[in-house]
Amino acid sequence: MDRLHQLEVFVAVADAGSFTKAGARLRLSPPAVTRAISALEARLGARVFNRTTRSLSITDVGARFLESAKRVLADLETAEMDAVGATANPLGHLTITASVTFGRSALSPVVCDFLSHYPRVTATVVLADRIVNLVEEGIDVAIRIGPLPDSNLIAKRIGSVRRVLVASPGYLARRGTPATPAELKLHSVIAFTGLMPNREWRFKDDQGRSSVALKPDFEINDAIAAIHAAEEGHGITIGLSYMVSDKIREGKLVPVLDHISLPPQPVHLVYAQSRLVAPKIRAFVDFAAPRLKSALDQLA
């Protein structure tokens, strides 16, 4: 019991970044939090936090230990829920992350629908155009667009999305429409860094997969800002199909080099690997996967 208590306190301090905040969350006094961390460090034979009167930071040992500690606590929670039949009726708080645009257009309605089906579950949705570390940031499930790096995450593919080069009608009237990928070098390019790594545009033509190196006039890590700049006539950019489909229908943007296909980007639901998957996570993945797949099909 003492060892589990120490793990709970350690994870709470790491998440809160403060002994005082962790104590408030666990309803423990600051001295009780200090005793638990000191006992854990004595058992490990190493410090898990560097602490002064003004700052607190996790050590390398603590960072390595944190993932295992969270996994142990999650497995215990799942085992307890299974023992009382909570698998059939998931409960608890779920934290989900996705890119900003996909979260607004597809994820948010699915989460609301899920909560109506499972009233004992609450949820937080974190929208961010960056790769979120699930373990370090306390995320249960993420929607990832693009190739997945090797990791210990469990991934469930739910579909794919097309990448589209676009520009405004005014820009193309002024600068001309490129007929080949090489001609992109003659144009103003707005690079959304999430889809144009290494300043390259990768495509597939009759000769197979290839790429063209570009020198963007403007780089930004926000997809909507890049698309808005293209809509204002500042150049050619790249977006995912669901980001630009409405603009194309409205005539505000025009596809460029549409006859050359770009390899689609896979979309996955991912969550941390564990011997036991929490019922709330299992329920959400099973519920969301077909609905998000349908949304992707409609947004394509």
N, C-alpha and C positions, 0 to 999 in steps of 0.2 A: 504493500500500500504506500509506504514512504517513497519507494522508487517511482511509482506512477504519479504520486503527488509532485515529486521533483520535476518529472517530465512536463506535467501540466503547467507548473510555474515557469519552467524554462521556456516553453513555447509561448506562453502568454507574454513574458518579458520581451522575447525576440520579436513578436508581432507588434507589441505596443511601443517598443523602443524606450521603455521606462519602467523602473521598479514600481513607482507609485501608480501609474496607469494600470499595470498588470495586477497590482494588489486590489485596485478598485474593481476591476473586471472580475476577479476571483473572490472578492469580498474577504481579502486577507490584509492584515496590517503590513506596513513596510518592513518591520523587523521579521515577520513571518516569511515574507518573500526573500529577504536577505538570507535567512537561515536555510531555506530550501535550496537556493542557488549555491550557497557555500557548501552544503552537504553534497550536492551533485558534483561540484568541482573536486571535493575531497575524494569522492568515489571514483571519478574519472582520472584523478591525478593531473588535472590540467584546468586552466581557466577557460570558461566559456564566454565570458564578457570582459572587456576592458572597461573599467568604470572609474570616473572621477566625480567630484562634487557637481561638475557641470555637464558631463557627457557620458554616453554609454554606447559602446560598439561591440559587435559580436567578434570573437576571435576566429582564426582559421579553424581551430578545433571545434568551436561552437557551431560554425557554419556547416561543417561536415556532419556534425551530430544532429543538427536541426531537422534535416529531411527524415532521418530514421526515427527521430522522436515523434514527428508528426504522423508518420506512417503507423507507429505503434499505437498512438492514441486513436487514430482513425479506425484501425483494425479492432480495437477494443470497443469503440462505439458501435461499429457494425455488428460485432458478435453479440453485444447486448441487445441491439435492435432485433437481430434474428431470433434471439432467445425468447423475446416477448411478442414475436409475430409482427414486428414493425415493417418487415419486408413487404408485406401485403398492403401496408398503409404508411408510406414513407413520411418522415417528419424531419424537422430541423431547418437550418438555414443553408441556402445554396448560393454560391458566388460564381458568376459566369462572365466570361469576357469575349469580346469580338472586336473587329475593326469598327470604326465609327459609322461608316455608311451602311455596312451590312447589318450592324446592330439596329440601326434605325429602321431600315427597310424590311428586314426579315426576322431578326431574332426577337425583338421586343414583343411583337404580337404572339409569337410562340410561347414565350415565357409567361405572358399574361394568361394564355389559354391553359398552360400547364398548372399554374397556381389555382385556377378555378377547378381543375380536376383533383388537385391535391391540396386541400385547404390547410393541412398541418405543416406545409412547407412554406417558408418565406424565401425571398431571393433578392440579391443585389446583382445588377448588371454593370460591368465596367467596360466602357467603350474607349478603345485606345488604338491608334494606328502604329502599334509597335508590338514586338513579341514579348508577351508578359510571361515571367517565370512563375509557373503555377505554384510550386512549393514555397518559394520565398515570399510570394505576395498573397498566399492563402486563397488561391483560385481553385474551384472544384472542377469546372469544365471550361474549355476554350474552343472557339471556332477558329480554325486556322486556314487561311487561303494561301496556297502555294506549296511547293515541295516541302516535305517535312525532313528536318535533319535527324540523324540517328539520335535516339534518346530512349529513356525508359518510360515514355508516355505510351498509353494505349490509344490507338487511333481508329476511328470508324469513318470510312469515307462516305460522304453524303452527296457527292456530285462534283461538278466542275463549273468554272465560269470562263467565258471568252475574254481575251484582251483585245482592245480596239484602239487604233490610232485615230484621233479626231482633230479637226480644226474648224474654225468658224468659216461660214461662206465668204465673209468680207476678207479674211486673211487669204483664202485661196484665190479670190478674185484679184487681190493685190500682188500676191507672190507666185501664183501658179500652183498647180497640183502635182506633187511628185508622182512619177510613173514607176520608179524603181526604188528599192531601199537605199541605194547609193545616193539618190537625189535628196534624201533627207539631210545630207550634209550641207546642202545649199539653203536650208531653211532654218528659221528660228525654232528651236526645240525647247519645250518646257518639260523638264524631267521630274516625274513623281518617283522619288528614290525607291519606294517600295516595289515598283514594277519595272524599274530600269536599273538593275544592279550593275555596277562597274561602268555606267554610262553606255550601256549596250542595248540595242534593240534586237531581240532574238526572234527569228521568224522561220517559216518553212515554205519553200517553193518547190518547183519541179525537180530541182537538183538535190533536195533534201534540206536538213536543218542548217541554218547559217545565222550570221549576226553581222551587224554593222555598228562600228564604234562611232559615237556621236559626241559633239561638244555642246552641251546644252547652254542656252543663253540664260536659263533660269532653272534652278533646282529647288525643290521643296519636298518636305516629308509629309505633306497633307494632300490627299488625293483630291478633295473637293476644291481646294485652293488652286491646284494645277488645272483642273477642268474649268474653273471660273476664269482663269487667265487665258485659256484657249478660247473660251466663249467670247471674251472681250477682244479677241483678234490679235493676241500677242504671239501666237505660234501654234505648233503641233504638239500634242501631248498624247499620253497613253492612259487609258482607264479600263476598268473592268466593265463588262457589258451592262450590268445593272446600274452602274454609276452614270452612264451616258445615254441609255436607251431613251429616256424621256426627252433629253435635249435633242437627240437625233430626230425623234418624231415631231418635235416642235420646230425643226428647221434651224435651231440655234447652233448645232454642230453637224459636221458632215464627216462620214468615215473616210479615212485616207488609206490607200493601198489595201482596200478591202478584199482584193482578189488574192492576196497573199495571206495564208493562214498563219496565225500565231498559236503555238501550242497552248491549249487551255490550262488554266490553273486548277489543280485539285482542291477540294474543300473537305476538311475533316473536322469531326468532333474529337477532341482529345481530352484525356484526363490522366491523372497520375496512376502509375501501376501500384497495385496493392494486392496482398493475398486475398483480402476481402474488400469488395467494392461497396461503399455505403449505399443503402437502398435508395436514398434520395438521388444519388448520382446515377445509379442504374435506371431508376424510373425516368429521370429527365432525358438521358441518352435515348432510351427506347421510345419515349414520347416525341422528342424533338427531331430525331433523325428523319423519319418519313415526311414530316411537315416542312422541315428546312429543305429537303430534297425537292418537294413540290414547289416551294418558294423560289428555289434556284431555277427550276425549269421555267417558271413564269417570268422571272427576271431576265432570263437569257434572251 
